[in-house]
């Protein structure tokens, strides 16, 4: 127990100076999903909340891609589909000026839904990973633009026994490329 308390105190001491300099960024972005399991480039929307220190930060990211599987109502096997991502990311940023490049890596939930004319609806919620890079540029104290590219890949449990959880890299993957507006607090 003493080691745990000592580790917690050390963590707080290391975080305090960075927390004092932390900034919060809200981003609303649009772009495309492409590559991997995305049959064609499709519009995607994203919303991010990032709390950034001088170098490290944390981010919550939500992405939504309607029509992910390129359906054509009335003529295709797939009549409706979408993919939603809920990711928590570690952000590493470089620089302190008006332009700030960064890399991200994280984990979260990948949800997909496919409705078909020749099969039952398929819904899946799987753990996933994401990694990417981008840049934020500010035009003043509170407003800027952000662009990034992120790679998403699903995780799967190859063991059907629910008592033995062993996740491995799955087969479902795609890229998301977005650009949007940033508000800094």
N, C-alpha and C positions, 0 to 999 in steps of 0.2 A: 504494500500500500504506500509506503514511504517513497518508493521509486516512481510510482504513478504520480503522486503529488509533486515530486521534484520535476518530473518530465512536464507536467501541466504548467508549473510555474515558469520553467524555461521557455515553453512554447509561448506563453503570454508575454514574456519579456521580449522575445524575438518579434512578435507580432505588433506590439504597442507602437514602436516608432513608425512602422509602415502604416498602421491604421490611422494615425494622425494625418497622414498625407493622402489617404484614400479618396478617390473620386468615384462617382457613380455615373455610368453611361447607360442611357436608354436608346435602343436602336430599333427602328422599323425598316425592314428591307424587303426587296423583291429580287427575283432572279430566275434561275433555271436549275432543274435537276438534269443530269446527263450521265452517260457512261454506266457501266455495270449492268444492273437489272432495269434501268430506266430505258424503255424501248426507244424513246425519242426525247428530245429536249422538251421539258414541260415547265410551265410557270410554277414558281414556288414562292411562298411568303415566309418571312422569319421575324421573330421578335426576340431581342436579347436584353437582359439586364446584367451589366457587368460592374463589379466593384473592384477597382484597380488601385494598387499601391504604386510605389515607385518602380517596381519591376514585376511583381507577381499580383495576380488577381483571380477572382472567381467569377464565373458567368453561368447564368441560367439561359438556355436557348430553347425556343419552341419553333418548329418548322412545320409547314403544311403544304402538301402538294396534291391538289385535286387532279383527277384524270391521269394518275401516275402511269397506268398500264395502257394508255392510248385507246380508250374505248370509243366506239362510234355507235351510239344508241340505235337499235333497230336493225343493225347490220353485222354486229360483231358478237363474238362469244362473251366478251367482257362488256357488261352494260354500265358499270359504275365502279370507280376505285379511288382510293386515296392513300397517302402515307403521311403519318404524323410523327414527328420526333420530339422527344423531351429529353434534353441533355444537360448535364452539369459538367462544366469544363474548368480546367486550370488554364489560366492565361499568363503568358510570359511576354511582357512588352519591352521594347527597346526605345530609349530616348525620352525626352521630357518636353520637347518643343511642340510646334503646331502639327507636326507629322510624326505618327507613332506606329511603326510596324509591330506585329505581334504574331505569336504562334499559339495554338490552342490544342489541347488534348483532353478527352473526357469520356464519360460513359453515361448511359441513360436508357431510355425506352424507345424502341422503334415499333410503331403500330401501323399495321397495314390492313386494308379492307378491300376485298374484291367481290363484286356481285356479278353473277353471270346468267346468261340465258340458257345454258346447257348444263349447269352445275349449281350446287348449293352455294350459298354465300360463304366466303372464307374470310375469317378475321384472325389476325395473329398479333400478339404482343410479346416481343422478345427483347432481351437485353442487347445493347449494341455499344459500339465504340465510335468515336469520331476524332479526327485530327485535321488540322488545317493551318492556314496562315492568311494574314491580311494586313491592311493598313487603315488607320484612322487619320484623317486630316481635319484640323479645326480652322474655321474662318473667323473666330472670335473667341470670347470666353466660354460660350455655352453651346455653340452650334457647329456641326461638322458633317463630314461624309465618311462612310465606312464601306469598304469592299473586302470580301474574303472568299476563299475557296475551301470547302471542307469535304473530307471523304468520310462516308458512313459505312459501317459494316456490321452486320448482325452477328450475334453469338448464338450458339445452339448447344443443347445438352445431348450428346450422343448416347447417353445411358437412359433407357426408358424407365428405370427404377427411380421413383421420385425421392427416395432416401439418399441417392448418390448423385449429388449435383456436381457436375464437372463440365464447365463451359469451354467450348472451343470456338475458333473462328468459323463463322457460318458461310453460306453461299450468297446471301442477299447483300448487295452493296450498290452504292451509287455516289456520285459527286453532287454537291450543291454549291452553286456559284451565285453570290448575291451582292447587291450594293444598296445602300440606303442612307437615311438621315440619322444623325446622332445628336442627342441632347445631353450635355454634361452638367452635373450638379456639383 
